[in-house]
Amino acid sequence: MTVYKLIGKLLKFKGFRCVGLAFRRSGRLEVLVKPYKNGLRCPRCGQRGKIVRQRAEPRYWRDIPVGPWSVWLMYWPREIHCASMAGSVSACLPWPWSEAEGRVTHRLECLMLRYLRYCQIMPQKAAAELLRLPASILSDLLHRLVRRLC
């Protein structure tokens, strides 16, 4: 079993796999991920297309913290040329690990839903320390979750 497969099993990845990782000095673990795919498909019409380009900078999503590390998923989105749409479109929307414009993973959102109950009995600052997030970011994410649920 490779290290990448072990990381994928330990972090219980579903719909995507680990293809690289890096430990940073600030206690940050960056996991390079790639969705399982059999070719790149247009998210609108479903047809396969040719890769036009790969973005110059990766996108990052915050995942659940593991031990002393804050885990970040990293992916370089690709654009494909879709013949039926007559243009370039992002090939991987929706992301299997996050909302289309989200900056946190579905798993971190589910964990924050559990902490929503704790935020009623403890200060948000204490809940933010448990998640290793700044209190302002936790507050914004909680408000977004509540809006989506209601």
N, C-alpha and C positions, 0 to 999 in steps of 0.2 A: 504494500500500500504506500503510495507516495504521500509526501507531506501535504500537498494541496488537497488530495482526497481526504486525508485525515482532518484537515481544517474544515472542509465542507461537511463532514460527518459530525464533528464536534459542534459546529455552529448551526447544524441542521438546515442546510440550504435546500430549498425546494424550487425547481424551475430554473436554476442557474448553478454554475460551478466556479470554484476557485482556480485561477490560473497563475496567481502570483501573490506574494505578500511582502510587506516591509514593516519593520519596527522602527519607529521614530523616537528621538530622545525625549519628546514631550509626553511619553506614555500613550502614544497613538499607534494603533495597529492598522495599517492600510492593507485591505484585501482586494486584489484585482479580481473582478468577477466577469463572467461571460455567460449570457443566457444560453440554454440548450436550444439549438436551432438546426434545422435541416435546410439551410439556405435562408436568404434574407427575403422577407415578405413585406409588402406594402401594408401598413396598418389599416388603411382605408378600404382597399379592394381585395387584398389577400394574394395578389399576384407576386411572383418572384421577380426580383430586379437585380441589376448589376450595381456593385458598390461604386459610388461616385467619389466619395472621399470619407476619410475618418477625421473627426474633429481634432483640432490642434491641442486642446486642453481637455483633461478628463473631467467628468462630473463626479461629485462625492455625495454620499448619503451616510448619515450617522446611523449606526446600528446599536444593538444593546451592548453595554459594557461587559467585558469579560475579565475578571480578576482586576489587576491594576490598570488595564489598558482600556481606552475608549476605542471601539472598533468603527472603522469607516470603510464602506464599500466604494470602490473606484471602478469606473468604466468609461471607455472612450466610445461615445456614440458614433454610429456610422450612418451615412446617408446613402440612399439608393436612388436610382433613376427608375421611375415607374412609367411604363409605356402608356397605360390607360389613364393615368393622372397627368401625363405630359409635364413632368417636372421632378425635382428632387424632393424626397421626403425622408424623415427620420425612420430608420428601419426597425427600431426596437420598441416602439411604443405599443401598448403599455408595458412598462417595466414589470418584470415578475416580482420585484422586491419592493416597489414603491409606487406611489401615485405619479402621474405624468409630470407634474411640476413640483413634486414633493422633495424635501431635503432630508427626510428621515425615512427609515424602512417601515414596512407594515408591522414588523415584530416590535420595534420600539414604540410604535403607536399603541399596540395591544398592551405592552408593559405599562405605558403611561395611563391607559384606561384603568388598570389595576391600582395605580398610584393615585388616581382621581379620588378614590375613597379616602386614601391617607391624607390627601391635601385638605380634606374637610376637618381632620383632627390634628394635623400638624402644619406648621408653616410651610409655604411653598419653597422656602430656602432650604429646609431640611430635606424635602422630597427631591429637590434639584441636586443636592449633594449625593443622595443615593444613586441617582442616574448619571452623575458626573456631568451635569449640564449647568450653564449659567441660569440663574433664576428667571431672568427676563425671557430667555428662549423657552424655558419650561412653561411660563405663563402664556406665551404666544401659541405654543403647540396645544396646550390644554384648551384654550379658547377655540382654536380651529377644530379640535376634536368634538367639543361640545356643540359647535355650530353644525358640524356634519351629522351628528347623532340626532339633533332636534329637528 
